[in-house]
Amino acid sequence: MEFKDQVVMITGSTGGIGKACAERYAQDEAKLVLLGRNKKRLETLRSELKLGEDRCIICSGDISDESYVIRSIEQAMESFGRIDVLVNTAGISGPSVLAEDYSYEDFKACYETNVYGTFLTMKYALPIMKAQKKGAIVNTGSSSGIRGYDLESAYGSSKWATIGLTKNVAAENPDTGVRVNCISPGWVDTKMMAQILENYAKMGDGDPSVYYNTSPMGRAGAPEEIADGVYFLTSEKASFINGSNLVVDGGSTIG
């Protein structure tokens, strides 16, 4: 119950990993600020968590929209008066195509959500956490941001950028009481993974294995396994961890 009554803001909260994180912190009786694109799905998640508006607020919108991020931060402060944890799981994969076949719009969209959205939430949460002299931020990288993969020029490079952004911001906060870290999943059993495999199948004449291999452990990860890593990084057990990238990929990037 380390996070009992602490305020945890989660972006992409209705996605596979985001939802698992919301459930993990709800078990600790944290107060939640849930962000996502779809208001109805946010309302459904709050209902599933069995939390009232006094313990959980929802903010629907596009994470790459600065006004939406500002509004969400303001709502969190009006409702709870502080933000203790920020978990950025909002992300999109983009098409699975060769670099030369990527449209500029699709490439930009990956960066707008995966990088700019992460930047915006940190930009507006950091002053609050610094004033509190306490806070923990976890951003979502990927094994695609550590090594190159076919058909992922936009997604993979956006995750390289997210990992770098995390380290830069952590370097600015060595003694403010705010820790900034990153978690990099490998393949995780989510709707995003299913969509990517469907795209891989199209590019591989119906066979996704042309581009897809499971981890050396022989399976994809579960969203809950990533949420456990996020929980650890925001906990006091990780009090000396800042600017790190925790890789949770079943060994896919061993070498």
C-alpha positions in Angstrom: 0.0 0.0 0.0 2.9 2.3 -0.6 0.9 4.6 -2.9 -2.2 4.9 -0.7 -3.8 8.3 -1.3 -0.9 9.4 -3.6 -2.0 10.9 -6.9 -1.0 8.9 -10.0 -1.5 10.3 -13.5 -1.5 7.7 -16.3 -1.6 8.6 -20.0 -2.9 6.0 -22.5 -4.7 4.5 -19.5 -7.2 2.4 -21.5 -4.5 0.6 -23.5 -3.2 -2.7 -22.4 -0.2 -1.5 -20.4 -1.9 1.7 -19.2 -4.9 -0.3 -17.9 -2.6 -2.8 -16.1 -0.9 0.2 -14.5 -4.2 1.7 -13.4 -5.2 -1.6 -11.8 -1.9 -2.0 -10.0 -2.0 1.5 -8.4 -5.7 1.1 -7.6 -4.8 -2.0 -5.6 -2.7 0.4 -3.4 -5.7 2.8 -3.1 -4.0 5.5 -5.0 -5.9 8.4 -6.4 -5.9 8.2 -10.2 -5.9 10.7 -13.0 -6.7 8.7 -16.2 -5.9 10.2 -19.6 -7.0 8.8 -22.9 -8.6 9.6 -26.2 -12.0 8.0 -25.7 -14.2 9.3 -22.9 -16.5 6.3 -22.9 -13.6 3.9 -22.5 -12.2 6.0 -19.7 -15.6 5.9 -17.9 -15.7 2.1 -18.4 -12.3 1.8 -16.9 -13.2 3.9 -13.8 -16.3 1.7 -13.3 -14.2 -1.5 -13.6 -11.8 -0.1 -11.0 -14.8 0.6 -8.7 -13.7 4.1 -8.0 -15.8 7.2 -7.6 -15.0 10.7 -8.8 -13.5 11.5 -5.4 -10.8 8.9 -6.1 -10.5 8.9 -9.9 -10.9 11.6 -12.5 -10.9 11.1 -16.2 -9.6 13.5 -18.9 -10.2 12.7 -22.5 -8.3 14.2 -25.4 -5.2 14.0 -27.6 -2.0 13.8 -25.7 -0.2 15.8 -28.4 -2.5 18.7 -27.9 -0.8 21.1 -25.4 -4.1 22.7 -24.3 -5.5 19.3 -23.4 -2.4 18.4 -21.4 -2.6 21.8 -19.5 -6.3 21.2 -18.8 -5.6 17.7 -17.5 -2.9 18.9 -15.2 -5.2 21.7 -13.9 -8.0 19.2 -13.3 -5.6 17.0 -11.3 -4.6 19.9 -9.1 -8.1 21.1 -8.6 -9.3 17.7 -7.6 -6.3 16.4 -5.6 -3.9 19.3 -5.0 -0.8 17.4 -6.1 0.7 14.9 -8.6 3.0 12.2 -7.1 3.5 9.9 -10.1 3.3 10.4 -13.8 3.2 7.3 -16.0 3.4 7.9 -19.8 2.1 4.9 -21.6 0.2 6.6 -24.5 1.7 5.5 -27.8 0.9 4.5 -31.3 2.8 2.0 -33.6 2.1 3.6 -37.0 2.1 1.5 -40.2 4.4 -1.4 -40.6 6.1 -0.4 -43.9 9.5 0.3 -45.4 10.9 3.8 -44.7 10.4 4.9 -48.3 6.7 3.9 -48.1 6.0 5.9 -45.0 3.9 9.0 -45.5 5.2 12.1 -43.8 1.8 12.4 -42.0 2.1 8.9 -40.5 5.7 9.5 -39.5 4.8 12.8 -37.8 1.9 11.2 -36.0 4.2 8.7 -34.3 6.4 11.5 -33.0 3.5 13.7 -32.0 2.0 11.0 -29.7 5.1 9.0 -28.6 7.6 11.9 -28.1 5.8 15.2 -28.0 3.0 13.9 -25.8 5.6 12.6 -23.3 7.4 15.9 -23.4 4.2 17.9 -22.8 3.1 15.9 -19.7 6.6 16.2 -18.2 6.8 19.9 -19.0 3.7 20.7 -17.0 4.0 18.1 -14.2 7.6 18.8 -13.4 7.1 22.2 -11.8 4.4 20.7 -9.5 6.7 17.8 -8.5 9.6 20.1 -7.9 7.6 22.3 -5.7 6.6 19.2 -3.7 10.2 18.1 -3.7 8.9 14.7 -4.5 7.8 12.9 -7.7 8.4 10.0 -10.0 8.0 9.8 -13.7 8.1 6.7 -15.9 8.1 7.0 -19.7 7.6 4.2 -22.1 10.4 3.3 -24.5 10.6 0.0 -26.3 13.0 -2.7 -27.4 12.5 -1.1 -30.8 14.2 2.0 -29.3 17.3 -0.1 -28.4 18.0 -2.1 -31.6 16.7 -1.8 -35.2 13.7 -3.7 -36.4 12.2 -4.0 -39.9 9.2 -1.9 -40.8 9.5 0.3 -37.7 11.4 3.4 -38.8 8.9 5.8 -37.2 7.9 3.8 -34.1 11.4 2.6 -33.3 13.1 6.0 -33.8 10.4 7.7 -31.7 11.2 5.3 -28.9 14.9 6.0 -29.2 13.9 9.7 -28.8 11.7 8.9 -25.8 14.6 7.1 -24.0 16.9 10.0 -24.8 14.4 12.5 -23.6 14.0 10.6 -20.3 17.8 10.7 -19.7 18.0 14.4 -20.5 15.3 15.3 -18.1 16.7 13.0 -15.4 20.0 14.8 -15.8 18.3 18.1 -15.0 16.8 16.6 -11.8 19.6 15.0 -9.8 18.6 16.7 -6.5 15.1 18.0 -6.9 13.4 15.0 -5.3 12.0 14.0 -8.8 13.2 10.8 -10.5 12.7 10.3 -14.2 13.0 6.8 -15.7 12.0 4.8 -18.7 10.7 1.3 -19.2 11.2 -0.5 -22.5 8.9 -3.5 -23.1 9.5 -6.1 -25.9 6.5 -7.8 -27.4 3.5 -7.5 -25.1 0.2 -9.2 -25.5 -1.9 -6.1 -26.3 -4.2 -4.8 -29.1 -1.2 -2.9 -30.4 0.7 -6.1 -30.8 -2.2 -7.8 -32.6 -2.4 -4.8 -35.0 1.3 -5.0 -35.7 1.2 -8.7 -36.4 -1.7 -8.1 -38.8 0.4 -5.6 -40.6 3.4 -8.0 -40.7 1.2 -10.6 -42.2 0.2 -8.3 -45.0 3.9 -7.5 -45.7 4.9 -11.2 -45.4 2.3 -12.6 -47.8 0.2 -13.8 -44.9 3.0 -14.9 -42.7 3.8 -12.6 -39.8 6.8 -14.7 -38.8 8.8 -13.2 -41.6 9.2 -10.2 -39.4 8.1 -11.4 -35.9 9.9 -13.6 -33.4 8.9 -14.2 -29.8 11.4 -13.4 -27.1 14.0 -16.1 -26.2 11.5 -17.1 -23.4 9.2 -18.2 -26.1 6.3 -15.9 -25.4 5.2 -12.3 -25.4 5.0 -10.5 -22.1 1.8 -9.8 -20.2 0.7 -6.2 -19.6 0.8 -6.9 -15.9 4.5 -7.8 -16.1 5.2 -4.3 -17.5 3.0 -2.7 -14.9 5.0 -4.4 -12.2 8.2 -2.8 -13.6 6.5 0.6 -13.7 5.3 0.2 -10.1 8.9 -0.7 -9.0 10.4 2.4 -10.7 8.0 4.7 -9.0 8.4 3.1 -5.6 10.8 3.9 -2.8 12.6 0.6 -3.6 13.9 2.5 -6.7 14.9 5.6 -4.7 18.4 5.6 -6.1 17.4 5.0 -9.7 17.3 8.0 -12.0 17.7 8.3 -15.7 17.6 4.5 -16.2 15.9 2.5 -18.9 14.5 -0.8 -17.5 14.3 -3.3 -20.3 11.5 -5.8 -19.9 11.6 -7.8 -23.1 12.1 -11.5 -22.2 15.7 -11.2 -23.3 15.1 -10.0 -26.9 17.9 -7.5 -26.8 20.5 -9.7 -25.1 22.6 -9.7 -28.2 
